[in-house]
Amino acid sequence: MNPDTTIQLIIHKLCKMPHGPASIELRQRDIAPSPLSNALVEQLADLYAARSSKGYGKFEEDEQAFPLPRLLRQHVVDGTLDFTALSQQMMEQLLSRVQSEALAGGGYVLFARQRHSAASDSLLVAIIAEAQGTALNGELEMVASPYLDLANLRVAGRIDLAAWQSDSGRYISFLKGRTEVADYFKLFLGCNDVVAALKETQKLIKGIAQFAEREQLAPDARNELFENAHRYLDDLGEHDLPWSVDTVVKELSPAAPEALRSALQDETLGLSDGCIPDRRAIRPLLRFKAAGPNWKLEFNRSSLRSGDVIYNRSNDTIVLFNVPDDLKRALSADQPE
């Protein structure tokens, strides 16, 4: 763990069986920092960052119906609400949301605030189920050993407190999971996750390009990747079908999926899947488009392979071949011999 990282941790209990009533059991003080507690938070944060299919959003404006930003303001900005009280009041909000969700289950609710610096401050909330394992006691006899089942994390969300205070971008993320679970947890977070298809598709294209750059793909492999991505996303857009990180990875990189998945799940990209591709945003996969103070240029990537366009790196020039007759006449009329 980074020695400059400050971690606050508390765990409460949400008691609920599917189709049954809900109740909460509240802890009355923070969990004291220790190597064990810090390792738990770091492990959970890493697992959360690695999970695909996240939704992203901002707080709803109605703080009467969605009070979390008011509570966070009292804790983070005003300092009038300590971390334990914040988590307890959030548990009350969680209880009110989960009561109406028949299929939701209970578990231990972990609240962790991680501060690396003024620009890196976040609140992670996760509902973690308990599982039963097996251990050996001092006499080497097998005994039941309950543990927190982090590997099967299904319900969690993260608020970037630094981005929230600067109102920068969409500062809330949450695991989508099953729709009915995601909905009640999203309401608990007070998250408005309206997805702008154009922006999300542009971020997807950026993630694919970053993957090609990171993997240092050869030109032919890079072109094949971009052409396959364009074909796949254009087909989805034509038929009004949504994309997801999982489907994109399976379609574009079945032989080595984890590298592409890692690029698309990078939290700095902030990619929110589940939207229909905007076909305007996928054009850069097949076309180059640029402009200078006195010129504009647009051509297909395939022109580089056909030889109609040649880029000379040594003198930083672009040469066009097979110039059409109408452009020749216009150029000849405008430029003396």
SEVO-990156 format. One line per field, with one value per residue (C-alpha): residue number from 0; residue in three letters; y, z, x. Coordinates in Angstrom, 1 decimal. Example, Ala and Ser with C-alpha at 12.3 -4.5 7.8 and 13.67 -1.06 7.14 Angstrom:
n	0  1
res	ALA  SER
c2	-4.5  -1.1
c3	7.8  7.1
c1	12.3  13.7
% end
This chain:
n	0  1  2  3  4  5  6  7  8  9  10  11  12  13  14  15  16  17  18  19  20  21  22  23  24  25  26  27  28  29  30  31  32  33  34  35  36  37  38  39  40  41  42  43  44  45  46  47  48  49  50  51  52  53  54  55  56  57  58  59  60  61  62  63  64  65  66  67  68  69  70  71  72  73  74  75  76  77  78  79  80  81  82  83  84  85  86  87  88  89  90  91  92  93  94  95  96  97  98  99  100  101  102  103  104  105  106  107  108  109  110  111  112  113  114  115  116  117  118  119  120  121  122  123  124  125  126  127  128  129  130  131  132  133  134  135  136  137  138  139  140  141  142  143  144  145  146  147  148  149  150  151  152  153  154  155  156  157  158  159  160  161  162  163  164  165  166  167  168  169  170  171  172  173  174  175  176  177  178  179  180  181  182  183  184  185  186  187  188  189  190  191  192  193  194  195  196  197  198  199  200  201  202  203  204  205  206  207  208  209  210  211  212  213  214  215  216  217  218  219  220  221  222  223  224  225  226  227  228  229  230  231  232  233  234  235  236  237  238  239  240  241  242  243  244  245  246  247  248  249  250  251  252  253  254  255  256  257  258  259  260  261  262  263  264  265  266  267  268  269  270  271  272  273  274  275  276  277  278  279  280  281  282  283  284  285  286  287  288  289  290  291  292  293  294  295  296  297  298  299  300  301  302  303  304  305  306  307  308  309  310  311  312  313  314  315  316  317  318  319  320  321  322  323  324  325  326  327  328  329  330  331  332  333  334  335  336
res	MET  ASN  PRO  ASP  THR  THR  ILE  GLN  LEU  ILE  ILE  HIS  LYS  LEU  CYS  LYS  MET  PRO  HIS  GLY  PRO  ALA  SER  ILE  GLU  LEU  ARG  GLN  ARG  ASP  ILE  ALA  PRO  SER  PRO  LEU  SER  ASN  ALA  LEU  VAL  GLU  GLN  LEU  ALA  ASP  LEU  TYR  ALA  ALA  ARG  SER  SER  LYS  GLY  TYR  GLY  LYS  PHE  GLU  GLU  ASP  GLU  GLN  ALA  PHE  PRO  LEU  PRO  ARG  LEU  LEU  ARG  GLN  HIS  VAL  VAL  ASP  GLY  THR  LEU  ASP  PHE  THR  ALA  LEU  SER  GLN  GLN  MET  MET  GLU  GLN  LEU  LEU  SER  ARG  VAL  GLN  SER  GLU  ALA  LEU  ALA  GLY  GLY  GLY  TYR  VAL  LEU  PHE  ALA  ARG  GLN  ARG  HIS  SER  ALA  ALA  SER  ASP  SER  LEU  LEU  VAL  ALA  ILE  ILE  ALA  GLU  ALA  GLN  GLY  THR  ALA  LEU  ASN  GLY  GLU  LEU  GLU  MET  VAL  ALA  SER  PRO  TYR  LEU  ASP  LEU  ALA  ASN  LEU  ARG  VAL  ALA  GLY  ARG  ILE  ASP  LEU  ALA  ALA  TRP  GLN  SER  ASP  SER  GLY  ARG  TYR  ILE  SER  PHE  LEU  LYS  GLY  ARG  THR  GLU  VAL  ALA  ASP  TYR  PHE  LYS  LEU  PHE  LEU  GLY  CYS  ASN  ASP  VAL  VAL  ALA  ALA  LEU  LYS  GLU  THR  GLN  LYS  LEU  ILE  LYS  GLY  ILE  ALA  GLN  PHE  ALA  GLU  ARG  GLU  GLN  LEU  ALA  PRO  ASP  ALA  ARG  ASN  GLU  LEU  PHE  GLU  ASN  ALA  HIS  ARG  TYR  LEU  ASP  ASP  LEU  GLY  GLU  HIS  ASP  LEU  PRO  TRP  SER  VAL  ASP  THR  VAL  VAL  LYS  GLU  LEU  SER  PRO  ALA  ALA  PRO  GLU  ALA  LEU  ARG  SER  ALA  LEU  GLN  ASP  GLU  THR  LEU  GLY  LEU  SER  ASP  GLY  CYS  ILE  PRO  ASP  ARG  ARG  ALA  ILE  ARG  PRO  LEU  LEU  ARG  PHE  LYS  ALA  ALA  GLY  PRO  ASN  TRP  LYS  LEU  GLU  PHE  ASN  ARG  SER  SER  LEU  ARG  SER  GLY  ASP  VAL  ILE  TYR  ASN  ARG  SER  ASN  ASP  THR  ILE  VAL  LEU  PHE  ASN  VAL  PRO  ASP  ASP  LEU  LYS  ARG  ALA  LEU  SER  ALA  ASP  GLN  PRO  GLU
c2	0.0  3.5  5.0  8.2  6.5  7.1  4.6  4.8  1.6  0.5  -2.6  -2.9  -5.7  -5.8  -8.6  -9.7  -12.9  -12.7  -11.9  -11.2  -8.1  -6.2  -4.8  -3.5  -4.0  -1.0  -0.9  2.0  3.0  2.8  -0.2  0.7  0.8  -2.3  -4.3  -6.7  -4.0  -2.0  -5.2  -5.9  -2.5  -2.6  -6.0  -4.9  -1.7  -3.8  -6.3  -3.4  -1.7  -5.0  -5.7  -5.0  -3.7  -0.6  2.2  5.9  9.0  12.0  12.8  13.5  17.2  16.5  16.2  15.7  12.4  11.6  12.9  11.4  14.5  16.5  13.9  13.8  17.6  17.5  14.9  15.9  19.7  20.9  18.3  18.2  14.5  11.9  8.8  6.5  8.7  9.1  5.3  4.8  7.4  5.8  2.4  3.9  5.1  1.6  0.0  2.2  1.3  -2.5  -2.9  -2.6  -4.9  -8.4  -10.3  -8.4  -10.3  -9.2  -9.2  -7.2  -3.6  -2.2  1.6  2.6  6.0  6.1  9.2  9.2  13.0  16.0  14.9  11.2  10.8  8.2  6.4  2.7  1.0  -2.8  -5.4  -8.6  -12.0  -14.4  -17.8  -21.0  -22.4  -25.0  -24.5  -26.6  -26.0  -26.4  -30.2  -30.2  -31.0  -29.5  -26.8  -24.5  -21.1  -18.3  -15.6  -12.5  -13.7  -10.9  -13.0  -13.0  -9.3  -8.3  -5.1  -2.1  1.5  4.1  7.9  10.0  12.7  14.9  14.9  15.5  18.6  20.0  18.8  17.1  14.5  11.6  10.9  7.9  4.3  1.1  -2.5  -3.1  -6.8  -8.0  -5.1  -5.3  -5.2  -2.4  -0.3  -0.3  0.3  3.1  4.8  4.3  6.2  8.8  8.3  9.7  7.5  8.9  7.6  9.8  7.2  9.5  10.2  6.6  5.3  7.9  6.6  3.0  3.9  5.7  2.6  0.3  2.7  2.8  -1.0  -1.1  1.4  -0.4  -3.7  -2.1  -3.8  -4.0  -1.8  -4.8  -6.1  -2.6  -2.0  -5.4  -4.6  -1.2  -2.7  -5.5  -3.0  -0.8  -3.7  -5.0  -1.7  -0.5  -3.7  -3.1  0.5  -0.5  -2.9  -0.8  -3.3  -2.3  -3.2  -4.2  -4.6  -8.4  -8.6  -6.2  -8.2  -11.5  -10.2  -8.3  -10.2  -13.8  -15.2  -12.7  -11.0  -9.8  -7.1  -5.5  -5.9  -4.1  -1.2  -0.8  -1.1  1.5  3.8  6.9  6.1  6.0  3.8  3.0  0.1  -0.9  1.8  1.5  2.6  6.0  5.4  8.8  8.1  4.9  6.7  7.3  3.6  3.7  7.3  9.9  13.4  16.5  20.2  22.9  26.7  26.6  23.1  20.1  16.5  13.3  9.9  6.2  4.1  1.7  4.5  4.0  0.3  1.0  3.7  6.4  8.2  8.1  9.7  10.4  10.4  11.8  15.1  15.1  15.3  13.6  12.8  12.1  10.0  9.4  13.0  13.3  15.3  18.0  18.7  18.8  21.5  23.5  23.4  24.3  27.2  28.6  28.0  29.5  27.3
c3	0.0  -0.8  2.6  1.8  1.5  4.3  4.7  6.8  7.0  8.6  8.0  8.8  8.2  5.9  6.9  4.1  2.3  -1.2  -1.0  2.7  4.9  5.5  8.6  9.5  12.2  12.7  14.0  16.3  15.5  12.6  12.2  13.4  10.6  10.5  7.9  7.7  7.2  4.8  2.7  2.6  1.2  -1.3  -2.5  -2.8  -4.7  -7.1  -7.7  -8.3  -10.8  -12.7  -13.1  -16.4  -17.1  -14.9  -15.1  -14.6  -13.6  -11.4  -8.4  -9.0  -8.4  -6.0  -2.6  -0.8  -2.5  -3.0  0.1  -0.4  -1.8  1.3  3.6  1.8  1.9  5.7  5.9  3.3  3.1  6.4  8.7  10.7  10.1  11.0  9.0  11.3  11.3  7.5  7.0  9.4  7.7  4.3  5.7  6.5  2.9  1.7  3.9  2.4  -1.1  -0.6  1.1  -2.2  -4.1  -3.7  -5.2  -3.3  -0.7  2.4  3.3  5.0  3.8  3.6  3.5  2.7  2.1  0.4  0.2  -1.7  -2.1  -2.5  -6.1  -5.3  -2.8  -3.1  -1.2  -2.0  -0.9  -1.4  -0.3  0.4  1.1  3.6  2.5  4.3  3.9  5.6  7.9  10.2  13.9  16.2  16.3  12.4  12.6  9.9  11.1  9.4  8.6  7.4  5.2  3.2  -0.4  -2.3  -5.4  -6.0  -5.6  -7.3  -5.7  -5.3  -6.2  -6.1  -5.7  -6.8  -4.1  -5.7  -9.1  -7.3  -5.5  -8.8  -10.7  -13.1  -15.4  -14.2  -10.7  -9.7  -10.9  -10.0  -11.0  -13.3  -12.4  -12.7  -13.7  -10.7  -8.2  -10.1  -10.0  -6.3  -5.6  -8.2  -6.4  -3.1  -4.5  -6.0  -9.4  -12.6  -15.2  -18.4  -21.1  -24.1  -26.9  -28.9  -26.1  -24.9  -28.4  -28.8  -25.6  -26.8  -30.0  -27.9  -25.7  -28.8  -30.2  -26.8  -26.9  -30.3  -29.2  -25.9  -27.7  -30.5  -33.2  -36.6  -39.3  -40.8  -37.4  -36.4  -39.6  -39.2  -35.7  -36.7  -39.6  -37.5  -34.9  -37.5  -39.0  -35.7  -34.2  -37.4  -37.5  -33.9  -34.6  -37.7  -35.7  -32.6  -30.4  -27.4  -26.9  -23.8  -22.8  -22.7  -26.2  -27.7  -26.3  -27.4  -30.9  -31.5  -29.4  -28.8  -28.7  -26.2  -24.5  -21.2  -22.8  -24.6  -21.5  -19.4  -21.9  -22.0  -18.2  -17.4  -14.9  -16.4  -19.6  -17.6  -20.2  -19.6  -21.7  -22.5  -25.1  -28.9  -30.9  -32.4  -36.0  -36.4  -33.7  -35.4  -38.7  -37.4  -37.4  -41.2  -42.0  -41.1  -40.8  -40.0  -40.6  -40.6  -40.7  -44.5  -45.4  -44.6  -45.4  -45.1  -46.6  -45.9  -44.0  -47.0  -49.1  -47.3  -48.3  -51.9  -52.4  -53.2  -50.1  -48.9  -45.7  -45.6  -42.0  -42.9  -44.2  -42.7  -45.9  -47.4  -51.1  -52.9  -56.0  -58.6  -58.2  -59.9  -63.1  -61.6  -58.8  -61.4  -63.4  -60.3  -59.1  -62.6  -62.9  -59.5  -59.7  -62.4  -64.1
c1	0.0  1.2  2.4  0.7  -2.7  -5.3  -8.0  -11.2  -13.2  -16.4  -18.7  -22.4  -24.8  -27.8  -30.2  -32.5  -33.5  -35.0  -38.8  -38.4  -38.3  -35.0  -33.3  -29.8  -27.3  -25.0  -21.4  -20.8  -17.2  -14.7  -12.5  -9.0  -6.4  -4.3  -2.4  -5.4  -8.0  -5.9  -5.2  -9.0  -9.7  -6.9  -8.0  -11.6  -10.6  -8.5  -11.4  -13.8  -11.5  -11.1  -14.8  -16.4  -19.9  -20.0  -22.5  -21.4  -23.3  -23.7  -25.9  -29.5  -30.4  -33.3  -31.5  -34.7  -35.4  -31.6  -29.9  -26.4  -24.7  -26.0  -24.6  -21.3  -21.1  -21.5  -18.8  -16.2  -16.7  -18.2  -16.7  -19.9  -20.6  -18.0  -17.3  -19.2  -22.3  -22.1  -22.1  -24.9  -27.1  -26.2  -27.3  -30.7  -31.0  -29.9  -32.6  -35.3  -34.3  -33.8  -37.2  -39.0  -36.6  -38.0  -35.0  -32.3  -30.3  -28.4  -24.7  -22.0  -21.9  -18.4  -17.7  -14.2  -12.7  -9.3  -7.3  -4.0  -3.9  -6.2  -6.8  -7.4  -10.1  -12.9  -15.7  -16.2  -19.4  -19.9  -22.3  -20.3  -21.8  -20.4  -19.2  -18.2  -14.7  -12.7  -9.6  -7.4  -7.3  -4.3  -4.9  -5.0  -8.7  -11.0  -13.3  -15.8  -14.3  -16.6  -15.1  -16.0  -16.6  -14.9  -14.5  -18.2  -18.7  -22.0  -23.1  -20.7  -20.2  -17.5  -17.8  -14.8  -15.0  -12.4  -14.2  -17.5  -16.2  -14.9  -18.0  -15.7  -17.4  -19.4  -17.9  -20.1  -19.6  -21.4  -21.5  -24.4  -24.9  -28.4  -30.7  -33.0  -30.0  -28.3  -31.4  -32.0  -28.3  -28.1  -31.1  -29.3  -26.3  -28.6  -27.0  -28.4  -26.7  -28.1  -25.8  -24.9  -24.4  -22.1  -19.7  -19.6  -18.9  -16.1  -14.6  -14.9  -13.0  -10.4  -10.0  -9.6  -7.0  -5.1  -5.1  -3.6  -0.9  -0.2  0.2  2.3  0.3  1.8  0.0  -1.8  -3.0  -4.0  -6.0  -7.7  -8.7  -10.2  -12.0  -13.5  -14.5  -16.2  -18.0  -19.2  -20.3  -21.9  -24.0  -25.1  -26.0  -28.0  -30.1  -30.4  -28.5  -26.3  -22.7  -20.9  -17.3  -17.7  -19.2  -16.7  -13.8  -15.2  -15.8  -12.5  -9.9  -11.1  -7.5  -6.2  -9.1  -7.6  -5.4  -8.3  -10.5  -7.9  -7.7  -11.5  -11.9  -9.3  -11.1  -9.5  -11.4  -14.7  -16.4  -20.1  -21.4  -24.9  -25.7  -26.4  -23.3  -23.5  -22.5  -21.0  -18.4  -17.1  -16.0  -12.4  -11.9  -11.9  -11.0  -8.4  -9.6  -7.5  -7.3  -4.7  -5.1  -5.4  -6.4  -8.7  -8.0  -10.0  -9.2  -9.8  -7.2  -7.2  -5.7  -2.4  -2.4  -3.4  -0.8  -3.3  -1.9  1.7  2.9  6.7  7.9  11.3  10.1  6.6  4.6  1.6  1.4  -1.9  -2.1  -4.8  -6.1  -9.6  -9.9  -12.2  -9.7  -6.8  -8.7  -9.5  -5.9  -4.5  -6.9  -5.9  -2.2  0.0  2.5
% end
